[in-house]
Amino acid sequence: MSTIVVVKKNGEVAIAADTQTTSGGTKLSAGFKTQKEKILRFEDTYIGFVGYCAHRDVFESLMEKRPSDLDFKSRRHIFETFLKLHPVLKEDFFVNSKEEDSAYETSQMTIVIANPHGIFDVNSDRNVTEIEAFWAIGSGREYALGAMHQAYDTRATAREVAIGGVLAACEFDPWSGLPYTVYTASLKLGKPAQNVVEEVICI
């Protein structure tokens, strides 16, 4: 699993993620793989996935082959995007859309989004929630949410709050691991985020 967080504070948005991959009881740390990222960039939007590793490959293919279908500038636009993509996921990528006790077919993806328009949570049934302050997804989400709740009303920036959330998850969740990646962007000006990969060394 993973931990990915998004934060919006004082005109800035941030998204951060761990870099560990886990298969059953075996973990694959960042140093053993070339692809460390769990966050993709599409234009001014940053998209973080948890769950199946194939989600990243699927979305990279969609960004290359169907860029005109992708629009993330509002909650409604994000919903329409995933509604449009659902039959493509089923027909072209063979997503198993069946899920017991669910009113809607599943897209099998749990996602957070950060861009100059805000931060958003997308569930597997394509429900989209615009987040006002911070949110987390993945196996370490409870630890991340607790850490961010404690830090949010301090002087910490959105970036610092996001990093604190991922660090807490990596400390206590066995399926999340350092180093982390973090991106920030201006909510007002829409400046492109800087790709920062930081490894925390305990002294």
N, C-alpha and C positions, 0 to 999 in steps of 0.2 A: 504494500500500500504506500501511502505518501502523506505529506502534509503540505498544503498550499494555502496561503492566506492573502487576503486583500484588505487594504486600509484606505480610507479617505479622511483627510484632516487638513485644515488650513490651506485649502487650494491645491493640495497635492494628493495624488493617488500612488499607492505602492502595491506591488505583488511580489511575493517571495515564496520559495519552495525549497524543500530538501532535495537531495540528489541520489538517494539510495533506492535501488530496485530490489524487490524481494520476490522470490519464487518458492512457494512452500515454506520450508524452514531454512532456505538458503538465501543469504543477502549478497547483492552485488554492489559494492561501494563504488563511488565515483572514480577512484583510481584504477579500476579494472575495466572501464568502458570508455569509448570515445564520445558517446552521446550522453551527456550528463543532464541536459535540460529537461524539465517537465513543463516548461512554459514556452509557448510559441508566440511569435510576433506576426501579425497581419496588419500592414499599414500602421496606424497609430494604436492598435489594439493588442493587448497581451492576454493570452488564453492559457489557463492552467488546468491540467487534467489529472484526475486520480483514477485508480482502477487498472484496467487492462492497458498494457504498454502499447498495444496495437492502435489505441486511440490517437496517439501522436502521428503514426504513419498515415492513418486514415485522414487526419486533418491536414497534414502536409500535402497529401494528394488533392484534397478538396481546394486548398488555397492555390495550388498550381493550375488545376483543371477547371475550377468553377468559381473564380474570384468574384464574378458579378453576382453570385448568389449570396455573398457574405456581407452583412451590414450589421454593425454593432453599436450604432450611435444612440440607441435608446432601448428601454425595456421592451417596447413593442417591436422594434426592428429586430432585436435579438430573437424574440419569440417567432416572428415570421421567418427568420433565417433558419432556425432549427426545424420549424414545420416544413419548410421547403426541402431541407436536407434529409428528412426522415426517410422518404421513399428511396432516395439515393443510397443511404446507408444500408437499407435492406437489399436493394437490387444489385448494387455495384460492389458493396463491401461485405455482404452476407451477414449483417448484424442479426442476431437472434432477438427478435422483438417481442417474444412471448414471455409474459411474466404473470404468475398466478396472483389472483386477488388484486389486480390492477385494472382501473377503469380505462386506461389508455395503453397503447403499445409503447414499449420502452425503447429509447434510443441507446440505452446502456452506458450513457456518459454522465458523469458528474463534473461540473466545470465551474470555475470562477473566471471572471473577466475584469480587466482594469484598462481604462482608456481615459482620454480627456473628458468624456461624457459622464464618467462615474465608475462605480464598481458594482458587479452583478453576480448572482448565483444562478446557475442553470441546473435543474434536476433532470433525471433520466426520462421523466415524462414531459419534458420540454417546458415545465413551469419556470418562469424567470422572475427573480426577485431583485429589485434594485436595493442595494445596501447603503445605509446612511453613514455608518462609521467603520465597522470592520466585520470580517467573517472568515471562516476557515472550513476547509473540507479535508477529508482523508482520515486515516487511522489515528493521527495525533491531534485531531481537531479540538478535543476537549482541553488538552494542555495548552494549545495555541490560543484558544478563546480566553482561557483564564489569564494567561500572561498578558494578552492584549487588553483585556478589560482592566487590569491593574495599571497598565502603562498609558492608556489612551488619554486620560485627563491630566497627565503630567505635561511637562514641557517637551516631551519626546515628539519628534517629527513622525509623519506617516511611515517613512522608511524605517525609522528606529523601532516603531511599534511593530511593524511587520517582521523585522528581523528578530525581535524579542519573542514573537509568537512561534516562529520556526525553531529558534533555539530551544525553547521550552519543550516543543514536541520532540525534537531530536534527543533531548536529555532523558525523556521518560517513555517515549513510544519506541518499541523495538523495530518497527517497520519504517522508521524515518531516520535519516542519517546525514551528517555533515560531509562536505561543505554545503552551504546554501547558495542559491542565486536570488538576486533581488533586482527589480526594475522600479523606477519611479518616473512620473510624468506630471506636468503641471495640469491641474484641472481647468484652469482659466485659459492658459496660453496654448495648451496642447503640445508642449515641447516633447520631442521623442525621448524616450527613456534611455538611460545608459545601462549597458549590460555589465553587471558587476558580479563576479564570482569570488566569494570570500570564504576562506577556511579559518575557523576559529581554533586557535592554539591555546590550550590551558597552561598557565604558568604556575 
